Amino acid sequence: MSQYKHAPEYASFFAVMGASAAMVFSALGAAYGTAKSGTGIAAMSVMRPELIMKSIIPVVMAVTKEMLVNNSRNDDSSQSMSFLQLGAGLSVGLSGLAAGFAIGIVGDAGVRGTAQQPRLFVGMILILIFAEVLGLYGLIVALILSTK
């Protein structure tokens, strides 16, 4: 017999909402980052079409953000564990959203600037890595929450 036998019926709702929040917010961040960086690439390619493939890096970084969808939900989970899973999902989702916004804005300005000054490329990549770390911080927090 499980020690969580008396968990309320609605407890699993919060765990599912955590998984949904992680997916929805991360997808929104990736979509924004891709769209914003893509418009910068389109504008840059008018002036310097030979830089299109080199400038696709921000789009790839926006799409490949880390996501954690916690699939450890079961019918005997406690209410407190469901709240932890909700927090983990929100941590991943909102940090993914923030990373997507940062990557989109930096990618847009970075590829436009790289078209005018090619030495800007390394600096743009470094700033994109720092923006990507925002999503990684959310993943680390979610891993800590989901293992309690």
C-alpha positions in Angstrom: 0.0 0.0 0.0 1.4 3.4 -1.0 2.0 6.1 1.6 0.2 8.6 -0.7 -3.1 6.7 -0.7 -5.0 9.7 0.6 -4.0 12.2 -2.1 -6.8 14.3 -3.5 -8.3 13.3 -6.8 -7.2 16.6 -8.4 -3.5 16.2 -7.4 -2.5 14.7 -10.7 -3.9 17.8 -12.5 -1.0 19.9 -11.3 1.6 17.4 -12.5 0.0 17.4 -16.0 -0.2 21.2 -15.9 3.5 21.3 -15.2 4.3 19.2 -18.2 2.0 21.3 -20.3 3.5 24.5 -19.1 7.0 23.3 -19.9 5.9 22.3 -23.5 3.8 25.4 -24.2 6.1 28.1 -22.9 9.3 26.5 -24.4 7.5 26.2 -27.8 6.5 29.9 -27.6 10.1 30.9 -26.9 11.4 28.7 -29.7 8.8 30.1 -32.1 9.6 33.7 -31.2 13.3 33.1 -31.4 13.0 31.4 -34.8 10.7 34.1 -36.2 12.8 37.0 -35.0 16.1 35.5 -36.1 14.6 34.5 -39.4 13.5 38.0 -40.2 17.0 39.2 -39.5 18.5 36.6 -41.8 16.1 37.6 -44.5 17.0 41.2 -44.2 20.7 40.4 -44.1 20.6 38.1 -47.1 19.5 41.0 -49.4 22.9 42.6 -48.8 25.1 39.6 -48.3 23.5 36.3 -49.6 26.8 34.4 -49.1 26.3 34.7 -45.3 23.0 32.9 -45.2 24.3 29.5 -44.0 26.7 31.1 -41.5 23.8 33.2 -40.0 21.4 30.3 -39.5 23.0 29.5 -36.1 20.6 31.7 -34.0 17.6 29.8 -35.6 19.1 26.5 -34.7 19.8 27.6 -31.1 16.2 28.9 -30.7 14.8 25.5 -31.8 17.1 23.2 -29.8 16.5 24.6 -26.4 16.5 22.1 -23.6 13.0 21.0 -22.5 12.1 18.8 -19.6 8.6 17.1 -19.6 8.3 15.2 -16.4 6.7 11.9 -17.1 6.9 10.4 -13.6 3.3 11.0 -12.8 1.2 8.1 -11.4 -2.1 7.7 -9.7 -0.6 7.5 -6.2 1.4 10.7 -6.4 0.9 13.1 -3.5 -0.4 16.6 -3.7 3.0 18.0 -2.7 4.8 16.0 -5.4 2.3 17.3 -8.0 3.0 20.8 -6.9 6.7 20.2 -7.3 6.1 18.9 -10.8 4.1 22.0 -11.6 6.9 24.1 -10.4 9.4 22.1 -12.4 7.3 22.5 -15.6 6.9 26.3 -15.0 10.7 26.6 -14.4 11.5 24.9 -17.7 8.8 26.6 -19.7 9.3 30.2 -18.5 13.1 30.0 -18.7 12.8 28.5 -22.2 10.5 31.4 -23.1 13.0 33.9 -21.8 15.9 32.2 -23.6 13.9 32.2 -26.9 13.2 35.9 -26.6 16.8 36.7 -25.9 18.1 34.4 -28.7 15.6 36.0 -31.1 16.6 39.6 -30.3 20.3 38.9 -30.3 20.1 36.7 -33.4 18.2 39.4 -35.3 20.6 42.2 -34.5 23.6 39.9 -34.7 23.1 38.7 -38.2 22.3 42.2 -39.4 25.4 43.5 -37.8 27.5 40.6 -39.1 26.5 41.5 -42.6 28.1 44.9 -42.1 31.1 43.9 -39.9 32.1 40.2 -40.1 34.2 40.4 -37.0 31.0 40.7 -35.0 30.2 37.0 -35.6 32.2 35.6 -32.6 30.7 38.1 -30.2 27.2 37.3 -31.4 27.8 33.6 -30.8 29.1 34.3 -27.3 26.0 36.3 -26.5 23.7 33.6 -27.9 25.4 31.0 -25.7 24.8 33.2 -22.6 21.1 33.5 -23.7 20.9 29.7 -24.1 22.2 29.3 -20.5 19.0 30.9 -19.3 17.1 27.8 -20.5 19.7 25.6 -18.9 19.2 27.3 -15.5 15.5 26.5 -15.7 16.3 22.9 -16.5 18.6 22.5 -13.6 16.0 24.0 -11.2 13.4 21.6 -12.6 15.7 18.6 -12.1 16.2 19.6 -8.5 12.5 20.0 -7.9 11.5 16.8 -9.6 14.0 14.7 -7.6 12.7 15.8 -4.2 
